[in-house]
Amino acid sequence: MKNNPPSLISFLLLAGILSGIFYFMMPQNYDQTEAPLSEFSTQRALQTVKSMTVKPHFVGAAYHENVASYLQKELQTLGLQPSVQEGFTMTEKGTLVKSKNILAKIKGSTSGKALLLLSHYDSAPHSVSHGASDDASGVATILESVRAFLHNKTPHKNDIIILFSDAEELGLNGAALFVTQHQWAKNVGLALNFEARGSSGPSYMLMETNKGNAEMVQAFSNGNVPYPVSNSLLYSIYKMLPNDTDLTVFREHGQIQGFNFAFIDSHFNYHTSQDRWEHLDPKTLAHQGTYLLPLLNHFANADLSKLNATTDKVYFNIPFSLVSYPFDWILPMFIVAFALLLLFVFVGLGKQVLRMDEIIKGFVPLLGALIVAGLLTYAGWKLFVNFYPEYQDILQGFTYNGHDYIYAFISLSMAVCFLFYPNNGKRNPEMNQAVAPLFLWLILNLVIFFKLKGAGFLIIPVLSGTLMLGIYVLTQKSYWFINVLLAIPTLVIVAPFIQMFPVGLGLKIMFVSAIVTVLAFGLLLPVFGSFQRKPLWAGFFFLLAVGWCIKAHQNSGYAYGKAKPNSLVYVLDSDVNQAHWATYDVNLDEWTKGYLGEKPKNGKALNTNTLYSKYGSQFTFMKEAPLKNIPRPTITFIRDTVKGNQRMYKIRITPNRNVNRYDIFNKDNQIHNLKANGVKSIDINSAISGKSSGKLVTYYVVNNEPLELDFSIPKTQKLNLSLVESSFDLLRNPWFAMTPRKNWMMPMPFVLNDAVIIRQKIKASPILPQNNNQLVRPYGSTVSDSVAVAKDSIR
């Protein structure tokens, strides 16, 4: 007799379990008032964030020094003796800056490896970011956790080093300065780094290991973190993102392993003027605290010299815990799942509760649902972007109503699944149909075994789905409640990825979420396939999708706190004495049109010597601008001599106005032994081959200190360098009378914005022979400079 499970009850149970999974990812009852001094207080940490973020504090900004002083005072208040490490570093991408790190040490009772607590205190340049989430939240988490740790007088064996690094946003330079030049770096055994790439959502643990992760996974588990959110696939996804953190430098250049803790939701606030303390979700800040305080208590007494491993573990979180097992288990678990499926299919065919023709037919709805859901989502998002072209100006790829679209397309994918799996009047058709998705999941896990072992935990939902099939085959009955219980592994392990993919990689990746939704539906066919009146369920999810789309439309406009990014720069070509307004915007608004007009020219002509941007942005539109007599930099050739087959240069570039950035471009020279302001890159190459419009050095200026380049090129080559000088002060520059933005607008992040830019060639004078060397009179120099050059040449 057919067993009709209560569809609504099953659905409500699944929905409740799913809600609980997301609910218990983070602490929900964080303190609304100050917690006891012995505990981490979200309110005290939030006050630190507020104090740090009164103004933008990027490297070179006036308020940057205020924040540095504030942090030193806060460390002194904790009874510590802060120190400052200051100096130039040039990272592997040619980013040069003078960093100012703030440090302190809590001495341990033994002389073992030290624990490093790490977060950067500079905010992002170019976009008036106040840096609340990124990364005042990390600094506040460390200060508040250390305060509670010291208040509790926690006994500890290991030294605890606190490092508030500088210039992370520019090129990880502060971390490079510490790793390569500070004596404390040699004794660091483990680093805990607190970061952000948004302003809300759960904080994910992302591991950075030199080799195997087995010891690190076990050490993290021993810390008994109450709300762990992580899995061994996350780091693979993290490496796909165009992001690095300070911890990357520690791992690559100091061989120091560590844990990143970062939240990524509300990505639209990242590196923008909206990254203020009031937009930081206190629950997210509380989640950071639930990581650090227990880990600080644990690692302060752990042996940090035994964290290296040659083996790896698969790991994933469940509510309140982290599950892990060795990579060696992946293949046996796959074999068990494959053998069980074959066994149950064989027995089912023998008992005639399964039919081979129905099993084969089961691939039709599965592949149909995968293709239709994937294509509808991919094409649907393209359609929305065309209908709302302003979405293209949000470079992060995640709109203010992004979650509405995620829920809409997940609902649409569920509707597609119910349409492709209708009731056909046969007894338990879902069991025959369930074989196809189980077989497909086994193929995916076989690929995982060979290509991506970190995702090996995805065999567990396959095992639970296979057990649903097995119970039916062995008993010839479908038990709805048992099936709901066996659905939990799929909900715990697979469902979070459906939301995580577009949050982490942008809404353009929603079609992947649609495909994963169908694959998860396939694993749960013994539950969903038994639902009666599937057309009604399809209609329900379709209406739900429409409702989310309506909500997304209602929230598609811009307002204060949900501002439209736009961009404007003034570009002066000093060589031809021409000036232009330029923008990176795809869609001009009333503010940018005020400078570029209704019909601006294509900006392609200005896209030479393009400056790096995270998303490869280039100028889209331009218009002629009034020529301003802005002081150009002084370029002095301190050395220009020939030695052997090399022509040796030393060039000083001195600003004659307040500037923030110099970019040097090398068109076709082969650069040898490059030093900038006396330092080499932390990744030293003997020669840097010139490429068309290839950037050589980006120098972020502090206190208008000049840039000095020391290098050589083959003597047969002609020097072909270009200079781009930028100041981030267009809106307040005395040479311009700029109209302020509307309150529903903000500077576009990730590009050089609101800037006054001067471009010019770096030219050398004709060569004058002297003995076996060659000497030139410096370009733009004084007579005394020439004498200095002569003396330098003689030496």
ZAMARGU-4260 file (C-alpha; in steps of 0.2 Angstrom, whole numbers, plus 5000, padded with zeros to 4 digits):
<rodrens>
0) 5000/5000/5000 | 5007/5017/4995 | 5013/5027/5010 | 5008/5046/5007 | 5020/5056/5018
5) 5014/5073/5024 | 5022/5084/5011 | 5019/5100/5021 | 5026/5094/5037 | 5041/5087/5028
10) 5044/5104/5019 | 5042/5113/5036 | 5054/5102/5045 | 5067/5104/5031 | 5064/5123/5031
15) 5066/5123/5050 | 5082/5113/5049 | 5089/5124/5036 | 5085/5140/5045 | 5093/5133/5061
20) 5109/5129/5051 | 5111/5147/5046 | 5105/5154/5062 | 5118/5145/5073 | 5133/5150/5061
25) 5135/5165/5072 | 5131/5171/5090 | 5114/5178/5091 | 5114/5185/5108 | 5129/5197/5108
30) 5129/5209/5122 | 5119/5225/5120 | 5128/5233/5134 | 5145/5231/5140 | 5149/5213/5145
35) 5159/5209/5161 | 5177/5214/5161 | 5182/5196/5160 | 5173/5193/5144 | 5174/5200/5126
40) 5162/5215/5124 | 5155/5218/5107 | 5150/5236/5113 | 5168/5240/5119 | 5175/5233/5103
45) 5163/5244/5093 | 5168/5259/5102 | 5186/5256/5097 | 5180/5255/5079 | 5171/5271/5081
50) 5186/5280/5088 | 5197/5274/5074 | 5186/5278/5060 | 5182/5297/5062 | 5190/5301/5046
55) 5199/5291/5032 | 5216/5285/5037 | 5225/5278/5022 | 5244/5279/5021 | 5248/5298/5018
60) 5232/5305/5025 | 5232/5317/5039 | 5222/5306/5051 | 5233/5291/5048 | 5245/5297/5061
65) 5231/5301/5073 | 5225/5282/5072 | 5243/5276/5075 | 5245/5287/5090 | 5228/5281/5096
70) 5233/5263/5095 | 5249/5266/5105 | 5239/5274/5119 | 5227/5260/5119 | 5241/5247/5121
75) 5248/5258/5135 | 5231/5258/5143 | 5232/5239/5143 | 5249/5240/5153 | 5260/5236/5137
80) 5275/5245/5130 | 5271/5248/5112 | 5285/5251/5099 | 5285/5257/5081 | 5294/5250/5066
85) 5295/5261/5052 | 5304/5259/5035 | 5302/5257/5016 | 5298/5241/5008 | 5294/5236/4990
90) 5283/5221/4987 | 5283/5210/4973 | 5271/5220/4962 | 5282/5235/4963 | 5273/5244/4977
95) 5284/5255/4987 | 5279/5264/5003 | 5286/5269/5020 | 5276/5259/5033 | 5273/5262/5051
100) 5269/5246/5061 | 5263/5247/5079 | 5269/5233/5090 | 5268/5226/5107 | 5273/5210/5116
105) 5266/5201/5131 | 5280/5190/5138 | 5277/5172/5141 | 5284/5160/5155 | 5295/5150/5142
110) 5305/5153/5127 | 5295/5144/5114 | 5288/5150/5098 | 5277/5166/5099 | 5259/5168/5095
115) 5256/5183/5083 | 5239/5193/5083 | 5238/5202/5067 | 5227/5216/5059 | 5231/5231/5048
120) 5225/5248/5053 | 5226/5258/5037 | 5211/5261/5027 | 5209/5260/5008 | 5214/5275/4998
125) 5205/5283/4983 | 5187/5281/4989 | 5186/5290/5006 | 5184/5274/5015 | 5184/5275/5034
130) 5190/5257/5036 | 5177/5252/5049 | 5175/5234/5044 | 5192/5233/5034 | 5200/5233/5046
135) 5196/5243/5062 | 5185/5228/5066 | 5201/5217/5067 | 5211/5229/5077 | 5196/5231/5089
140) 5194/5212/5091 | 5212/5210/5095 | 5212/5225/5108 | 5196/5219/5117 | 5202/5201/5117
145) 5219/5205/5124 | 5211/5216/5137 | 5200/5202/5143 | 5215/5190/5142 | 5225/5202/5153
150) 5211/5205/5165 | 5209/5187/5168 | 5228/5185/5172 | 5228/5170/5161 | 5244/5160/5163
155) 5253/5158/5147 | 5269/5150/5141 | 5271/5158/5124 | 5276/5176/5120 | 5261/5185/5112
160) 5265/5198/5099 | 5253/5211/5094 | 5256/5218/5077 | 5245/5232/5069 | 5252/5232/5052
165) 5252/5247/5040 | 5250/5249/5021 | 5241/5232/5019 | 5229/5240/5007 | 5243/5246/4996
170) 5253/5231/4994 | 5255/5221/5011 | 5270/5232/5014 | 5269/5233/5033 | 5268/5214/5034
175) 5283/5213/5023 | 5292/5226/5033 | 5289/5215/5049 | 5293/5198/5041 | 5309/5204/5032
180) 5316/5216/5045 | 5310/5214/5063 | 5319/5203/5075 | 5303/5196/5082 | 5297/5188/5066
185) 5310/5174/5068 | 5302/5168/5083 | 5284/5168/5077 | 5276/5151/5077 | 5258/5155/5072
190) 5249/5170/5066 | 5230/5174/5069 | 5225/5187/5056 | 5208/5196/5057 | 5201/5204/5041
195) 5186/5209/5032 | 5179/5210/5014 | 5162/5217/5018 | 5153/5223/5033 | 5141/5208/5039
200) 5139/5190/5039 | 5148/5175/5047 | 5167/5176/5049 | 5175/5162/5039 | 5191/5154/5045
205) 5203/5152/5030 | 5219/5143/5033 | 5236/5147/5026 | 5248/5132/5027 | 5265/5129/5020
210) 5262/5111/5017 | 5250/5099/5025 | 5236/5105/5036 | 5233/5091/5047 | 5241/5098/5063
215) 5233/5115/5060 | 5216/5108/5058 | 5218/5098/5074 | 5225/5114/5083 | 5210/5124/5078
220) 5199/5110/5084 | 5207/5110/5101 | 5204/5128/5103 | 5185/5124/5105 | 5178/5139/5095
225) 5160/5139/5099 | 5154/5145/5081 | 5167/5139/5068 | 5163/5142/5050 | 5175/5134/5038
230) 5178/5120/5027 | 5193/5113/5017 | 5185/5119/5000 | 5185/5137/5006 | 5203/5140/5004
235) 5202/5134/4986 | 5188/5147/4983 | 5198/5160/4993 | 5213/5158/4981 | 5201/5161/4966
240) 5197/5178/4973 | 5208/5193/4968 | 5213/5196/4986 | 5228/5193/4997 | 5230/5197/5016
245) 5245/5201/5027 | 5245/5182/5031 | 5250/5178/5013 | 5267/5188/5016 | 5270/5178/5032
250) 5267/5162/5024 | 5277/5165/5008 | 5291/5175/5015 | 5292/5170/5033 | 5286/5152/5032
255) 5274/5156/5045 | 5258/5148/5045 | 5241/5155/5052 | 5223/5157/5051 | 5213/5171/5043
260) 5196/5176/5050 | 5186/5186/5038 | 5168/5191/5034 | 5162/5194/5017 | 5144/5199/5016
265) 5138/5216/5012 | 5152/5216/5000 | 5145/5233/4992 | 5152/5242/5007 | 5170/5235/5005
270) 5183/5249/5002 | 5169/5262/5000 | 5165/5278/5010 | 5151/5267/5017 | 5163/5257/5027
275) 5158/5266/5043 | 5156/5260/5061 | 5137/5261/5059 | 5136/5249/5044 | 5147/5236/5053
280) 5135/5222/5059 | 5138/5220/5078 | 5134/5202/5077 | 5148/5200/5065 | 5160/5209/5076
285) 5154/5197/5090 | 5158/5182/5079 | 5176/5188/5077 | 5177/5189/5096 | 5171/5171/5098
290) 5186/5166/5088 | 5200/5175/5096 | 5197/5174/5114 | 5196/5155/5115 | 5210/5153/5103
295) 5221/5165/5112 | 5218/5156/5128 | 5223/5139/5119 | 5238/5145/5108 | 5245/5155/5122
300) 5250/5138/5130 | 5251/5126/5115 | 5267/5120/5107 | 5268/5131/5092 | 5283/5122/5085
305) 5273/5107/5080 | 5261/5114/5068 | 5269/5108/5052 | 5263/5093/5043 | 5265/5082/5028
310) 5247/5076/5028 | 5231/5084/5025 | 5213/5083/5032 | 5196/5086/5025 | 5186/5097/5037
315) 5169/5106/5037 | 5159/5114/5050 | 5142/5108/5058 | 5133/5119/5071 | 5145/5122/5086
320) 5159/5111/5079 | 5172/5106/5066 | 5172/5089/5059 | 5188/5083/5051 | 5196/5067/5044
325) 5212/5062/5034 | 5213/5063/5015 | 5217/5045/5016 | 5198/5042/5020 | 5192/5050/5004
330) 5194/5035/4992 | 5188/5022/5005 | 5172/5032/5008 | 5170/5034/4989 | 5171/5015/4987
335) 5159/5012/5001 | 5146/5024/4993 | 5149/5017/4976 | 5147/4999/4982 | 5132/5003/4992
340) 5123/5011/4977 | 5127/4996/4966 | 5121/4984/4980 | 5105/4993/4983 | 5101/4994/4964
345) 5105/4976/4962 | 5094/4971/4976 | 5080/4983/4971 | 5080/4976/4953 | 5080/4958/4960
350) 5065/4962/4971 | 5057/4972/4957 | 5055/4988/4968 | 5067/4996/4955 | 5066/4995/4936
355) 5081/4998/4925 | 5071/5007/4912 | 5064/5019/4925 | 5082/5021/4932 | 5088/5026/4915
360) 5074/5038/4912 | 5078/5046/4928 | 5093/5055/4919 | 5081/5065/4908 | 5073/5076/4922
365) 5089/5077/4931 | 5099/5084/4916 | 5084/5094/4910 | 5082/5103/4927 | 5101/5106/4927
370) 5101/5114/4910 | 5085/5124/4912 | 5089/5130/4929 | 5107/5135/4925 | 5102/5144/4909
375) 5087/5153/4916 | 5098/5159/4930 | 5112/5164/4919 | 5101/5173/4906 | 5090/5180/4919
380) 5104/5189/4928 | 5110/5195/4911 | 5093/5202/4908 | 5092/5211/4925 | 5109/5219/4922
385) 5103/5225/4905 | 5087/5232/4913 | 5096/5240/4928 | 5113/5245/4919 | 5118/5255/4935
390) 5122/5238/4942 | 5138/5238/4931 | 5145/5252/4941 | 5146/5242/4957 | 5162/5234/4954
395) 5161/5222/4968 | 5148/5212/4958 | 5136/5211/4972 | 5122/5224/4973 | 5112/5231/4988
400) 5098/5219/4984 | 5109/5205/4980 | 5102/5193/4992 | 5085/5196/4985 | 5091/5190/4968
405) 5099/5174/4976 | 5083/5169/4984 | 5073/5173/4968 | 5084/5162/4957 | 5085/5148/4971
410) 5066/5148/4971 | 5065/5148/4952 | 5077/5133/4952 | 5066/5124/4965 | 5051/5127/4954
415) 5060/5120/4939 | 5064/5104/4949 | 5046/5101/4954 | 5041/5103/4936 | 5053/5091/4929
420) 5048/5078/4943 | 5029/5077/4941 | 5019/5063/4949 | 5016/5050/4936 | 5004/5039/4946
425) 5018/5025/4949 | 5022/5018/4966 | 5037/5028/4973 | 5044/5034/4956 | 5056/5045/4966
430) 5066/5030/4971 | 5070/5025/4953 | 5073/5043/4949 | 5085/5045/4964 | 5098/5033/4956
435) 5103/5046/4943 | 5108/5060/4954 | 5117/5048/4966 | 5127/5042/4951 | 5131/5059/4945
440) 5137/5064/4963 | 5148/5049/4963 | 5156/5055/4946 | 5158/5072/4954 | 5167/5065/4969
445) 5178/5054/4958 | 5184/5070/4950 | 5186/5078/4967 | 5197/5064/4973 | 5209/5067/4958
450) 5208/5086/4957 | 5201/5094/4973 | 5203/5083/4988 | 5198/5098/4999 | 5180/5095/4994
455) 5181/5077/4999 | 5167/5080/5012 | 5154/5080/4998 | 5154/5061/4998 | 5144/5062/5015
460) 5128/5069/5007 | 5130/5055/4994 | 5131/5042/5008 | 5115/5049/5016 | 5106/5049/5000
465) 5111/5031/4996 | 5104/5026/5013 | 5087/5033/5009 | 5087/5022/4993 | 5093/5007/5003
470) 5080/5008/5017 | 5067/5009/5003 | 5074/4994/4994 | 5076/4983/5009 | 5059/4987/5017
475) 5049/4992/5001 | 5043/5007/5011 | 5047/5025/5011 | 5048/5032/5028 | 5046/5051/5027
480) 5053/5055/5044 | 5069/5045/5042 | 5071/5053/5025 | 5070/5070/5032 | 5083/5065/5045
485) 5094/5058/5032 | 5092/5075/5022 | 5102/5084/5036 | 5119/5080/5029 | 5114/5088/5013
490) 5107/5103/5021 | 5122/5106/5033 | 5136/5103/5020 | 5128/5108/5003 | 5115/5121/5006
495) 5127/5134/5013 | 5137/5134/4997 | 5122/5139/4987 | 5122/5156/4996 | 5141/5157/4998
500) 5146/5156/4980 | 5137/5172/4974 | 5141/5181/4990 | 5160/5177/4988 | 5161/5177/4969
505) 5148/5190/4964 | 5130/5188/4957 | 5137/5183/4940 | 5140/5166/4948 | 5122/5163/4953
510) 5120/5150/4939 | 5132/5139/4949 | 5120/5141/4964 | 5106/5136/4953 | 5115/5120/4947
515) 5120/5116/4965 | 5102/5118/4970 | 5096/5105/4957 | 5110/5093/4963 | 5105/5095/4981
520) 5086/5092/4975 | 5092/5076/4967 | 5100/5070/4983 | 5084/5074/4992 | 5072/5066/4979
525) 5066/5053/4992 | 5059/5068/5001 | 5054/5080/4988 | 5049/5067/4975 | 5036/5060/4986
530) 5027/5077/4988 | 5009/5076/4981 | 5003/5090/4969 | 5020/5094/4962 | 5013/5107/4950
535) 5006/5117/4965 | 5024/5116/4973 | 5031/5122/4957 | 5019/5136/4957 | 5022/5141/4975
540) 5041/5142/4972 | 5038/5152/4955 | 5027/5164/4965 | 5041/5165/4978 | 5053/5169/4965
545) 5042/5183/4958 | 5040/5190/4975 | 5059/5191/4978 | 5061/5199/4961 | 5048/5212/4966
550) 5057/5216/4982 | 5073/5217/4972 | 5065/5230/4961 | 5059/5240/4975 | 5076/5241/4982
555) 5085/5244/4966 | 5087/5263/4968 | 5100/5272/4976 | 5099/5282/4993 | 5110/5287/5007
560) 5119/5272/5014 | 5115/5263/4997 | 5125/5275/4986 | 5129/5275/4968 | 5148/5274/4965
565) 5154/5286/4952 | 5171/5292/4947 | 5180/5307/4940 | 5198/5312/4938 | 5208/5327/4930
570) 5221/5321/4918 | 5235/5333/4913 | 5247/5327/4899 | 5262/5338/4902 | 5271/5332/4887
575) 5258/5339/4875 | 5250/5351/4887 | 5232/5345/4886 | 5220/5341/4900 | 5204/5330/4901
580) 5191/5325/4913 | 5189/5306/4913 | 5179/5293/4922 | 5178/5274/4924 | 5159/5274/4925
585) 5149/5264/4912 | 5133/5274/4916 | 5135/5293/4919 | 5124/5302/4932 | 5120/5320/4934
590) 5136/5323/4944 | 5148/5316/4931 | 5138/5323/4917 | 5141/5340/4924 | 5160/5338/4919
595) 5159/5326/4905 | 5143/5333/4896 | 5129/5323/4888 | 5139/5316/4874 | 5157/5313/4880
600) 5171/5305/4870 | 5176/5287/4872 | 5190/5287/4885 | 5200/5274/4876 | 5214/5287/4871
605) 5218/5289/4889 | 5221/5271/4893 | 5239/5271/4891 | 5250/5268/4906 | 5234/5262/4915
610) 5235/5261/4933 | 5231/5245/4942 | 5214/5242/4948 | 5207/5226/4956 | 5194/5223/4942
615) 5204/5229/4927 | 5194/5245/4926 | 5199/5258/4912 | 5193/5275/4907 | 5176/5274/4898
620) 5173/5292/4894 | 5183/5309/4893 | 5181/5327/4889 | 5193/5341/4886 | 5196/5351/4902
625) 5203/5368/4906 | 5222/5368/4907 | 5228/5372/4924 | 5246/5378/4928 | 5248/5364/4941
630) 5266/5363/4947 | 5275/5348/4939 | 5287/5337/4948 | 5306/5340/4947 | 5315/5326/4939
635) 5334/5325/4943 | 5346/5313/4935 | 5359/5310/4949 | 5368/5297/4940 | 5369/5293/4921
640) 5385/5283/4918 | 5390/5268/4908 | 5399/5253/4916 | 5404/5239/4905 | 5388/5234/4895
645) 5376/5243/4907 | 5370/5261/4908 | 5367/5265/4926 | 5354/5278/4932 | 5350/5286/4948
650) 5334/5297/4946 | 5326/5308/4959 | 5308/5313/4957 | 5303/5327/4969 | 5285/5333/4971
655) 5281/5352/4970 | 5263/5350/4976 | 5255/5339/4989 | 5255/5322/4981 | 5250/5304/4986
660) 5256/5293/4973 | 5269/5290/4959 | 5268/5277/4946 | 5283/5273/4935 | 5280/5264/4918
665) 5293/5255/4908 | 5289/5253/4890 | 5303/5243/4883 | 5319/5244/4894 | 5326/5228/4902
670) 5328/5234/4920 | 5342/5227/4931 | 5346/5229/4950 | 5331/5240/4953 | 5331/5249/4970
675) 5318/5262/4975 | 5322/5273/4990 | 5336/5262/4994 | 5326/5245/4995 | 5324/5231/4983
680) 5308/5221/4980 | 5305/5207/4992 | 5305/5196/4977 | 5321/5200/4969 | 5323/5197/4950
685) 5339/5200/4941 | 5330/5208/4926 | 5313/5216/4924 | 5309/5215/4905 | 5299/5230/4899
690) 5281/5227/4892 | 5270/5239/4883 | 5263/5251/4897 | 5271/5239/4910 | 5271/5247/4927
695) 5288/5247/4936 | 5285/5255/4953 | 5270/5262/4962 | 5276/5274/4976 | 5263/5280/4989
700) 5270/5296/4996 | 5271/5300/5014 | 5275/5318/5019 | 5280/5322/5001 | 5296/5312/5002
705) 5304/5311/4985 | 5306/5295/4975 | 5323/5289/4970 | 5326/5275/4957 | 5342/5266/4956
710) 5344/5254/4941 | 5353/5250/4925 | 5348/5245/4908 | 5359/5238/4893 | 5369/5252/4886
715) 5362/5249/4869 | 5344/5253/4875 | 5337/5271/4876 | 5328/5275/4892 | 5310/5275/4890
720) 5301/5278/4906 | 5285/5287/4910 | 5279/5296/4926 | 5261/5297/4932 | 5259/5309/4947
725) 5243/5308/4957 | 5235/5318/4971 | 5219/5312/4979 | 5212/5329/4982 | 5202/5334/4966
730) 5187/5339/4976 | 5196/5350/4988 | 5211/5356/4977 | 5213/5375/4976 | 5215/5374/4957
735) 5197/5368/4955 | 5180/5373/4961 | 5171/5356/4962 | 5153/5353/4965 | 5150/5341/4979
740) 5142/5324/4976 | 5124/5321/4980 | 5121/5311/4996 | 5116/5296/4986 | 5133/5295/4978
745) 5150/5290/4983 | 5167/5288/4976 | 5169/5272/4966 | 5181/5260/4975 | 5196/5250/4967
750) 5201/5264/4955 | 5211/5280/4957 | 5197/5292/4960 | 5194/5310/4964 | 5212/5313/4958
755) 5223/5326/4950 | 5234/5317/4938 | 5250/5323/4929 | 5258/5312/4915 | 5275/5315/4908
760) 5290/5306/4900 | 5306/5304/4910 | 5318/5311/4898 | 5337/5311/4899 | 5348/5324/4891
765) 5361/5320/4877 | 5376/5310/4882 | 5393/5319/4885 | 5408/5307/4885 | 5420/5308/4900
770) 5435/5296/4901 | 5427/5279/4899 | 5411/5283/4907 | 5397/5294/4901 | 5389/5309/4909
775) 5373/5319/4906 | 5367/5336/4913 | 5352/5332/4924 | 5335/5336/4917 | 5327/5349/4927
780) 5342/5351/4939 | 5353/5365/4945 | 5371/5368/4942 | 5375/5361/4959 | 5366/5345/4955
785) 5377/5344/4939 | 5393/5345/4950 | 5386/5332/4962 | 5383/5321/4946 | 5401/5324/4941
790) 5408/5319/4958 | 5397/5304/4958 | 5403/5299/4941 | 5422/5301/4946 | 5419/5290/4961
</rodrens>
